[in-house]
Amino acid sequence: MNENEKRVLMVIFGGSGDLAHRKLYPALFELYLKGQLDQHFAVIGTARRPWTHDYFRQTVAENLQAGTAAQQQAFVGHFYYQSHDVQDADHYIILKKLIDTLDEQYQLHGNRIFYMAMRPALFGTIAAHLKSEHLLSASGFNRLIIEKPFGHDYQSALALNDAVISTFARDQVYRIDHYLGKEMVQNIPYLRFDNPLMAAVWNHDYIDNIQITLAEKLGVEERGGYYETAGALRDMVQNHIMQIIAMLAMPRPADNTDQAITAARREVFTHLHQYDATEIPRKFIRGQYGPSEDGQALGYRQEDKIDPKSNVETFVAGEIQLDLPQWQGVPFYVRTGKRLPLKKTRIDVVFKSAAQNLFGSETLAAPVLTIEVEPEMGLTWHLNAKEVGQSTSAIQRPLHFALSQTEAGQVPDAYERLILEAINGRRSNFVSWQDMSGAWQFIDGIRQVWEECQCPHFPNYPAGTMGPAASDQLLQASGRHWIFTN
Ligand SMILES: NC(=O)c1ccc[n+]([C@@H]2O[C@H](COP(=O)([O-])OP(=O)(O)OC[C@H]3O[C@@H](n4cnc5c(N)ncnc54)[C@H](OP(=O)(O)O)[C@@H]3O)[C@@H](O)[C@H]2O)c1
């Protein structure tokens, strides 16, 4: 056996769906090509439609880009399909038989991962049946991977969590936020904690504000039905943006164990400053895209499955504060939106300007550390330096590193990375219940105020622009501006 090889059976609920085909199977194939999965693994895809094993294998193979045809065929040979309605208890009995057969056939030692790649409303039913019909193994590990959305507010997330933990112990539950699987997000703690220079300045004495931008170029595409029930605040801020803030703001963990990192992240989620209702309209603004100025792109209200009078936000910008001494007075400005001019995830750490520059002009900009998360991956630190030649002025100079093409090619997809971490039982890049509940309580406070106060006049930004004017005004109110302006 190759020494990297893992033994595992993965059961994917929603195995015929989009997420499974576009993300999960290609990620598993990468693990196969790298030898992490080899002889001792099997995948069962389940869904209601009556597919055969062969047809299922064909659909899996169609979504594989890498490898040779022979490797693809060998890989899909480990895939099995079980027609299964998750609400029908009898179907779990048939599923259990297949699980037991494959466990023995591939010598999987009872290691099982159950992946919920379907509507969250069904997670509780699945978890309950896994227990009542004895699908959990007594010998190896049993783990559950759950996709977003995990609830639509704190109460529904709590109900979902209660349903899940009635079957699985807390440390068997892996809540995925794929931003935690991104190379440059995982790089943040290395940058912060393994450079004494950075560690020394990573606080309110030196940092003026931190800006996080998650820009999407696409509109809602075919996800209109879901998006109408979610909006940008739930879809992007509650999870991805909050997790990035946790990586940027957590105190130094005692060591690099899962427990220590999870505990450090929890500090952030338990110290989110809760605004009172009167502050929220000044701290969080929302937008919705209209048609593009050139008429090429539709407005949100004209998209498929969208209410023509919808008041769902496709853009959010806000200011988040943490009640932690290290971050006293440092705003975390966040923004995310659909149909912005480009796809980009980027973090700008804006350092304080010297109270009085010795060489620079009054207008010398503050030093900024930019972390490019995607599509580029790299760091740029804009520092003040001497202007070349006889000049005695200071100017800003970039110190820059970007992943080379070769390095970028070696970066695993977030799903590949996180699935491997789940197989290895590493939990630090998954979302704990404390993270989840803290984030929902914070988001619910905003939502409640938005629901009670009058909605801004939508649409309020044309597709292809950086959002409504209120996004810029949010920072202007304190004499600041967005560093990234496209
Ligand atoms: N797609 C993505 O990129 C993405 C990204 C992040 C999160 N997610 C989340 O992941 C989940 C799945 O998304 P998706 O895009 O893959 O959805 P999808 O394409 O609609 O797939 C849903 C799957 O669930 C199965 N299913 C539905 N009801 C069932 C039942 N009663 N019993 C058994 N199987 C049933 C469907 O197959 P049958 O109809 O044959 O039963 C299908 O395989 C959603 O919660 C979504 O929000 C998706």
The ligand as a Gaussian input file, in Angstrom:
#p B3LYP/6-31G(d) Opt

LIG

0 1
 N      -23.845000      23.908000      -6.470000
 C      -22.908000      24.563000      -5.795000
 O      -21.899000      25.030000      -6.327000
 C      -23.072000      24.759000      -4.313000
 C      -22.095000      25.504000      -3.619000
 C      -22.218000      25.635000      -2.232000
 C      -23.286000      25.067000      -1.577000
 N      -24.229000      24.367000      -2.273000
 C      -25.328000      23.767000      -1.520000
 O      -25.253000      22.351000      -1.688000
 C      -26.557000      21.783000      -1.722000
 C      -26.738000      21.030000      -3.021000
 O      -26.637000      21.952000      -4.096000
 P      -26.687000      21.523000      -5.627000
 O      -26.395000      22.742000      -6.404000
 O      -25.853000      20.321000      -5.882000
 O      -28.231000      21.145000      -5.797000
 P      -28.904000      20.207000      -6.906000
 O      -28.111000      20.179000      -8.141000
 O      -30.325000      20.614000      -6.963000
 O      -28.816000      18.755000      -6.241000
 C      -29.674000      18.328000      -5.221000
 C      -29.496000      16.840000      -5.056000
 O      -30.355000      16.356000      -4.029000
 C      -31.075000      15.220000      -4.528000
 N      -32.336000      15.146000      -3.778000
 C      -33.293000      16.093000      -3.660000
 N      -34.302000      15.654000      -2.875000
 C      -33.971000      14.391000      -2.489000
 C      -34.597000      13.407000      -1.683000
 N      -35.777000      13.626000      -1.080000
 N      -33.949000      12.243000      -1.481000
 C      -32.756000      12.000000      -2.064000
 N      -32.114000      12.889000      -2.847000
 C      -32.724000      14.062000      -3.069000
 C      -31.218000      15.500000      -6.006000
 O      -31.426000      14.376000      -6.792000
 P      -32.902000      13.760000      -7.130000
 O      -33.726000      14.898000      -7.614000
 O      -32.639000      12.710000      -8.151000
 O      -33.399000      13.173000      -5.856000
 C      -29.820000      16.051000      -6.301000
 O      -28.887000      15.005000      -6.423000
 C      -27.524000      22.970000      -1.567000
 O      -27.856000      23.124000      -0.221000
 C      -26.696000      24.162000      -2.037000
 O      -27.137000      25.368000      -1.466000
 C      -24.148000      24.204000      -3.617000

